[in-house]
Amino acid sequence: MIEEILQSIESAGLTGIKKAALKKAYGKDCEKIIEELQREEKVFVEKKGVAYFVWTRDHYVTHLAENDPKCKLMLDVVNSSSRTLPKPKEQLAIRKTEDQNLLVIHDGPIDFETEFNKCICELGTAVGWAPFSRIREKICQTQNLSQERFYSLAANLIESNHQRYEISTGGPEGVVLRGLVHGYVRNL
C-alpha cells in the first residue's frame, strides 16, 4: 500500500494531490503512511486554502520554485554561487600564488605587506584607522596594481595575519569577509 500511495502522489506531479483524495482512495490508514513518508522526507504536505496537498520531494521543490518568489530567489542565488565558486583544488592554486605577496617593479621585488603597513601608518587617523579606498589608491598608483589584485592581496594578507590587523565594516569599498564590506583597517 505504501508504494501505491507514493505512486499516486508521484503521478499528481507539480500540482500535488489532496490529502482528502488519498484518504478517499486508500482509507484512513493512509494517514499514518503519509506521516511516515513525511518523516523520511519522501513527501511534503502543505496547506493551501482549506485543503492539505501532498507532493513528492522533487515535485515540491519545483512547485516552490515556480510559485514562491522567496524560494525562487534563494535557489537562484545558490545555483549562481555554486557555478562561480572555484573548486577546492582551484582555491589551493589561487592561494599558493597569492601567498607570495611579492610585486616586481623596476626589476626589484617590493613586499606588499611592507607597502600596506606603510600606507596604514601614513593614512591612518589618530586612533589608527585607515580607509581601504585611500590605501588602494596609493598602492595601486605607485605599484601599478589593479583594484582586484590589490584587494586579493590585502584580503590574503589580513586572513593570514589576523592577529596583526583589525578591520571594521563600512566605507565605500573594502575587503569582503563573511559577506560584509570592511572598509577600514588598522595595525594592532
Buried (B, 14 or more C-beta within 10 A) or exposed (E): EEEEBBEBBBEBEEEBBBBEBBBEEBEEEBEEBBEEBEEEEBBBBBEEEEEBBBBBEEBBBBBBBEEEEEBEEEBEEEEEEEEEEEEEEEEEEEEEEBEEBEBEEEEEEBEBBEBBBEBBEEBBEEEBBBBBBBBBBBBBEEBEBEEEBBBBBBBBBBEBEEEEBBBBEEBEBBBEBEEEBBBBBBBE
